[in-house]
Amino acid sequence: MRYPKISVIMPVYNGAHYLREAIESILNQTFSDFEFIIINDGSTDESEKIIQSYEDDRIVYVKNDTNQKICVTLNKGLDLARGEYIARMDCDDISMPMRFEKQKCFLDKHPSIGIIGSDMTMPKFT
């Protein structure tokens, strides 16, 4: 069985407002060998409807019947993950298109490094 290079774990709790942009920023990555584990943590808004509107084989959808909070939900995601690398994603963030490509290349070249982060850009509000 072949496993993806990256497992992306994204917990969602009432994140409908930004969720579509967050999901699309992951699905449109230049590096595409990943599984996208989206865990609906008992949302009561339109989050589930938004998640289920996507038909992409890389998405693994999991639903908590009640809100388990972020630590329990992230650990569930880690238990499900099959990738060599784990990428965290929040449901109200947007990843730049080359995020995974750059992070994977860095980690492949530096096997002694166990964790990396990235810079962020804040939108300009007028």
C-alpha positions as CSV (number, residue, x, y, z in Angstrom):
1,M,0.0,0.0,0.0
2,R,1.3,3.4,-0.9
3,Y,1.0,6.2,1.7
4,P,0.9,10.0,1.0
5,K,4.0,12.0,1.7
6,I,2.1,14.5,3.8
7,S,-0.9,14.2,6.1
8,V,-2.7,17.5,6.6
9,I,-4.8,17.7,9.7
10,M,-7.4,20.4,10.0
11,P,-9.9,20.5,12.9
12,V,-13.1,22.5,12.2
13,Y,-15.4,23.9,14.8
14,N,-18.0,26.4,13.5
15,G,-15.6,27.6,10.9
16,A,-18.0,28.1,8.0
17,H,-17.0,31.8,7.5
18,Y,-13.5,31.0,6.2
19,L,-13.7,27.3,5.6
20,R,-14.1,27.3,1.8
21,E,-11.0,29.4,1.4
22,A,-9.0,27.3,3.8
23,I,-9.9,24.0,2.1
24,E,-9.2,25.4,-1.4
25,S,-5.8,26.7,-0.3
26,I,-4.9,23.2,0.6
27,L,-6.4,21.5,-2.4
28,N,-4.6,23.9,-4.8
29,Q,-1.1,23.2,-3.4
30,T,1.7,22.8,-6.1
31,F,2.7,19.6,-4.2
32,S,-0.2,17.3,-4.3
33,D,0.9,14.0,-2.7
34,F,-1.1,14.5,0.5
35,E,-4.1,13.3,2.4
36,F,-6.3,16.0,3.9
37,I,-7.9,14.9,7.2
38,I,-10.7,17.3,8.0
39,I,-12.3,16.7,11.4
40,N,-15.6,18.4,12.1
41,D,-15.5,18.8,15.8
42,G,-19.2,19.0,16.4
43,S,-19.9,22.2,14.4
44,T,-23.4,23.6,14.6
45,D,-23.0,26.0,11.6
46,E,-22.7,25.2,7.9
47,S,-19.2,23.6,8.2
48,E,-20.3,20.1,7.5
49,K,-22.2,21.1,4.4
50,I,-19.2,23.0,3.1
51,I,-16.8,20.1,3.7
52,Q,-19.1,17.6,2.1
53,S,-19.4,19.8,-1.0
54,Y,-15.9,18.8,-2.1
55,E,-15.3,15.7,-4.1
56,D,-11.5,15.1,-3.8
57,D,-10.0,11.7,-3.1
58,R,-7.4,13.3,-0.9
59,I,-10.0,14.4,1.7
60,V,-10.6,12.1,4.6
61,Y,-13.7,13.5,6.4
62,V,-14.3,12.6,10.1
63,K,-17.0,13.9,12.3
64,N,-17.1,14.1,16.1
65,D,-20.7,13.8,17.3
66,T,-20.0,16.4,20.0
67,N,-17.3,19.1,20.4
68,Q,-14.3,17.3,21.8
69,K,-12.0,20.4,21.7
70,I,-8.9,20.9,19.8
71,C,-6.4,18.6,21.6
72,V,-8.6,15.5,21.4
73,T,-9.5,16.3,17.8
74,L,-5.8,16.8,16.8
75,N,-4.8,13.6,18.4
76,K,-7.6,11.8,16.5
77,G,-6.1,13.3,13.3
78,L,-2.6,12.1,14.3
79,D,-4.0,8.6,14.9
80,L,-5.5,8.6,11.4
81,A,-2.5,10.1,9.6
82,R,-0.5,7.9,7.2
83,G,1.9,10.4,5.8
84,E,5.7,10.7,6.5
85,Y,5.1,14.4,7.4
86,I,2.3,16.1,9.3
87,A,1.0,19.5,8.3
88,R,-1.3,21.4,10.6
89,M,-3.9,23.7,9.2
90,D,-6.5,25.8,10.9
91,C,-9.9,26.3,9.3
92,D,-9.6,30.0,9.3
93,D,-6.1,30.2,7.7
94,I,-5.1,30.2,4.0
95,S,-1.9,28.4,2.9
96,M,0.2,29.9,0.1
97,P,0.2,27.6,-3.0
98,M,3.9,26.5,-2.6
99,R,3.7,25.9,1.2
100,F,3.9,22.0,1.0
101,E,6.4,22.0,-1.8
102,K,8.8,24.3,0.1
103,Q,8.4,22.6,3.4
104,K,8.8,19.1,2.0
105,C,11.9,20.0,0.1
106,F,13.4,21.6,3.3
107,L,12.6,18.5,5.4
108,D,13.9,16.1,2.8
109,K,17.2,18.0,2.7
110,H,17.5,18.3,6.5
111,P,16.5,14.9,8.0
112,S,17.7,16.0,11.5
113,I,15.1,18.7,11.6
114,G,11.8,17.5,13.3
115,I,9.6,20.6,13.1
116,I,9.3,23.7,11.0
117,G,6.9,26.6,10.8
118,S,6.3,29.4,8.4
119,D,5.9,33.1,8.3
120,M,2.5,34.7,8.0
121,T,1.0,37.6,6.1
122,M,-1.8,39.6,7.6
123,P,-4.4,41.1,5.2
124,K,-4.5,44.9,5.0
125,F,-7.8,46.3,6.3
126,T,-9.0,49.7,5.2
